[in-house]
Amino acid sequence: MKVFLTLKTIIVFAFLLGLCEMAHGQEHRSIDNKGTKITVRNTTTNIGSATPSNPVLNDIWFDTSDADRQVVKIWNGSAWAALTFTGIPGSVFFAGSDGIPTQDNDQLFWDNSNKRLGIGTSTPSQSLDVEGYARIGSLDYASSSDEIVKVDSGGILHTSKVNYGGRWTNTNTTTNLNVDGTVVPIFGSNTYVDDGTNLYEVSGNTLVVKEAGRYDIRLNVALLGIDDSALNLNEFDTNVYVRIAINGTPASAYGASGHISFNNGQREASVHLSEILQLSASDVISILAYREANIGTVRLNGSGSSSFVINKLR
């Protein structure tokens, strides 16, 4: 059988064969409805950590090679270019009123070098630096182990030692207090001391305060007149008073009156003193006793009978 092929038939057949071959590639030539030859690219979208091979112009790659910073990239003909927008270094992007990402560097700023976030400032000086008012809608109730927060003159928050205190009682019962300027041995043992020795530290018969502030001090001194069965008229009717001293200098009001008459067995008395004093760091507190009447011997009335209590107010 003879097959006759016209020239037109041969040309059409060759064209269709060429289309079949080019359809297997990502880029091929075609003819549009006007008869114009055009380049057609079958772009692809890739997801993964490995760089796609044999890309063509405008291929898309979701690069997951960095789990903390996944990037969408497009092949620009010679390299993979990230599809992203840039801003001023340190800006934190947020959706604007039109939903488009925007920035306001002066009001929301991340200092990546020092790991600081600024709200209302582009120069944060602390881990979180807020220039303006802050509001917390709700808080849990505090527990006994919670800290108190204070604000310094620069607006920086700190844990505070306000209401940190201590209590001591005497163990000495031999020192004669009826001598002017005698240091009362009140710091014998402690019931409690907040923050260890970071705020208060006993040194002999004195207490060192390590942080400046305003302190509430309360003193209770129980006195005992000593009757040696040979008292003379100069030893009856003793009267001891006390004062709080700072660095050796009396700084409080008088704690009186510790009058002991020795008449009819009256040998006990007590003096009490409460003061609020402004102290500097490293100030030394002592309790000084003074004789105001006769010279009879007066001591602290038993171990644990007298107490010293201090609390930081601010």
Protein Blocks (a to p, Z undefined) as FASTA:
>chain_A
ZZdddfklmmmmmmmmmmmmmmmpmbdcdddfkopacddddddddedjbdcehiaehiac
ddfkbmklccddddehjaccdddddddehiacdddfkopacddfkloccdfknopacehi
abdfbfbdcedddddfbdcdddfkbccddddfkopacddfehiacddddfbfkbcfkbgh
iacdfblbcfbdghijmlbccehjaccdfbgcddddddddddddddehiacfklgoiadd
ddddeehiafbdcdddfddekpghiabdcddddddddddehiacddddddfbdfbdcdde
hehkaccddddfZZ
